[in-house]
Amino acid sequence: MQSKLIVLEGIEAAGKGKASIAIMNFLASKGQRVVHTREPGGTPYAEALRAVVTSKEYVTPGICEVMGFYGARCDHTQSLIIPSLENGSHVLSERYYASSFAYQKQTQTELEAVHAICQPYLLEPDLVLFLDISPETSVKRMAEQRVAKGIALDKFELRGFEFMKQVRENYLRISRNETPATHKRWCNIDAEQPIEKVHQDIFKILTEALQLPA
């Protein structure tokens, strides 16, 4: 079976971290090799850029964010994702380029131009799992799971309800094939459900997409 690039997308606190652990365990139980990674990040260079683009310290024009994310993404793809796939492992990435189209919509013209320049260095995911929650749930979960525990929020997490509402709407536009970020296989998953049901929905999709034994 050909190795696949599987991407988890969603607004803040949608459950990507817990879903990643569940997916890794599920695929391992099916005898599948898989590499787990994230964006921005995944390589030393990309992690260094992550620290800059998510920092509250810097206030820059939107185009700087776009170029920072795509610089990290190109290195991540070329240095980690492609070699892992060629080595016979699936790759599970928390976020990929759909995140830019969801989070950086305010610089749409520049974003599409940068995406077009970088596209030869990127891959189209084989499967995107969009964990869909409301902005109300996002803000509530961040307060309960991060703020209450003293975990500092990055500059995107700090933008609040209206920003999360817009990001979710952007994701839904992507799912309807209205932006260049739409993929061949995009699956919306109701992540407001109990976590066990969310993960079971994911496993069902993976079983079909990867043609795994039941």
N, C-alpha and C positions, 0 to 999 in steps of 0.2 A: 504494500500500500504506500502511495506517495505521501510524504510528510506534508502537514498542513500548517498554515499560519492562522491561529485562532485568536480573536481579539475580544476583550471585554470592554464595553463602553457604558457610560452612565454619568449622571450628575453626581455631585459630592454625596458621599454616604449612601450610595446605592447598593453597596454590598459586594463590590468587586474583590476586595481582599479575601473575604470569607469564601466567595465563589471560586476564587483561584485555588485556595487550599482544597476545596471539595473536588474541583476538576482534576487537580494533580493526583489526588488519591484515587479518583475514579479511573483515570486513564492508566495509572500504574496497576490497578487491579485487573485491567484488561490486557496487560502485557505491553502497553505502549510507552515508548520513550518520549519524554516531553521536557522542554526547557521553559522555565518561567521567567518572565522579564516584565519591565514596565516602561512607560513613557511619561514625561521625559526621563531618560536614564537608560540603564541596561549595560552601559560601557563606561569606563572611567571618564572619557571625554564628555559623553552625554550626561553623566551624573554631575559633572562640574557645571555644565550649562544649566542643568535643572536647578542647582542652588541659586543661580543668578536669576533665571526667568520667573521663579516662584517667590523670590524674596520680596518682602515689604520695603526693603531699603531703597530700591531703585524705582524712580518714576521716569518712564521713557515713552516715546511715541509708540503707538501700537505696532508699527512695522518692525520695531526692534524685537518685540515679543515673537512675532511671526517668524522672523529670521532665526532667532535663538532656538525656538522649538524645532524648526526644520533642519537646522544645523545638527542638533542632537539626534533627530530622527534619521537623517541620512547616515550618520556614523553608526547608529544603533542597527539599522537595517543591513548595512554593508559588513559591519564587523561582528555582529552577533546573530541576527536573524537568518540571513542567507547561509552562513557557514553551518549553523545548527540544522537547518532544513537539509542541506547537502549531506550532512553527516547522518541523516536518517531519523532525526528527532522532530516531533511536532514542536511548534513554538506557541506558547500561551502568553500573550502580551496584555497587560492592563493598560489600555488605551493605545491608539495608533492615530493615523492622520484624521479620522473623523472628529476626534477631539478638537483639533484646530478649527474645523468648520463649525463646531458647536460653540466653542468658547471665545473665538476671536472674530465673530461675525461683524464687529464694528469696522474691521479693516478688510472687508470682503474682496474688493478689487485687488489690493496688494496681496491678500492671501491666495487668491486664485493664480496670480502671476507667479508667486514664489512656489506654489504647489506644482505648477506646470514645469518650472525650471528643475525642480527636484525629482519629479516623477520618474525619470529614468533610473534613479538610485533607490527607488522604493518598490514595494510589492503590493499587489492588491490582496487583501486578506481572503482566505478561503471561506472563512466563517466569522461573522460578527455577532456577538451576543450582547444586545442592548438591555441592560437592567433598568427598567423604567419605574421611577418613583416620582411622586409629586414634589414640587418645591417645598411645600409645607413639611413633608416627611423628611426631606433633606436637611432643612434647618433644624428641625426637632432632633434628628439623630446626631447632627454635629454638636448640638448643645449637650446632649446626654452622653455621647460617646467620646467627645474630645474636650470641649470646654470644661465640663464638670470634672474631668480628670486632669485638668491642667495642661493639656496638649495644645501647643500653639497652632493656630490656623495660619495657612499661607495666604497670599494676597487674593487668590481666587476664592478660597473658602470664606474670606472675610467680606466678600461683595454682597452677601445676603440674599434675601428672598427674591427680589425683583430680578436680580442677575440670574439666579438659579431657574427662575421661571422662563427667562429668555433662552437660556442654554437648553432646557428641556424642549422648548418649542423648536429650537434649531435642530436638535436630534431627531425630532419627529418629522421635520422637513427632509432630513437626510433619508429617513426610513421610507419616505414617499418618493424617493428618486428625484428630488428637486435641487440637488447640489452635486458638484463633482466628487463628493466624498462617498456617494452611494456605492455599495458593493453588490456583487452578484448574489451573495447569500447573507441577508441581514435578518436577524430574528429578534423581535421585540418580546421581552419577557416581563411579566407583571411581578416586579420585585417588592410589591407591597404585601404579597402573600407571606405566610409563615415560611421561614428560611428553608425548612425541609422540602416544602413544595417547590420553592424556587429552584433548589438544586436538582430535584427530580425532573423538573421541566428541562433544565440544562442537560442532564444526562440523556434524556430522551432525544434531544436534538443532536447531541454528540454521537450517540449510537447510530443514528441514521446517517449523519454527515460523514462519519468516518467508517461506516459499514462495519461496526463492531459487533461481536456476538452478543446476543441478549443475555 
